[in-house]
Amino acid sequence: MPPTLHAAGAPATAETYAELQALYARQAWQLDGAEADAFVATFTEDASFAHVSSGEVLEGRAAIAAALGRTATARQGAVYRHWFSQLRVETTVDPGTVRAWYYAIVSVTDAAGAVTWDPSCVVEDVLVRRDGEWLTSHRIVRRDDLLLR
């Protein structure tokens, strides 16, 4: 089920919404703490992760973990904070699958305390319920500046 920005499902239950808010908060902390193993454990084994700006599509947990390792190396010398907001969650015909969208920005603080921002993004996920928890099966990240081109 490939994600799309134009899904038209019904709003998810308050319980599902709260569970996904908690999941995304964990993911942000895991990204910021360079906890690659914990982060990739929130994805299905066969998950796909596409970052439209780079054209890279990662397939599976191992590929996602390897990309996180490269990113962590490139980000040494600064503190990165992921900020996720404006979560929208919709149901699908499968009660164990939902679609979610949220805005993401990343602040970057250097050793002198100067703060800059990476380009803002829209993140789109398909999540599946497995063994009582939500896992991301498909993720697409679209940078806002590229939506204008």
Secondary structure, DSSP 8 states (H G I E B T S, - for coil): ----TT----B--HHHHHHHHHHHHHHHHHHHTT-HHHHHTTEEEEEEEEETTTTEEEESHHHHHHHHHHHHHHTTTEEEEEEEEEEEEEE-SSTTEEEEEEEEEEEEEETT--EEE---EEEEEEEEEETTEEEEEEEEEEEHHHHT-
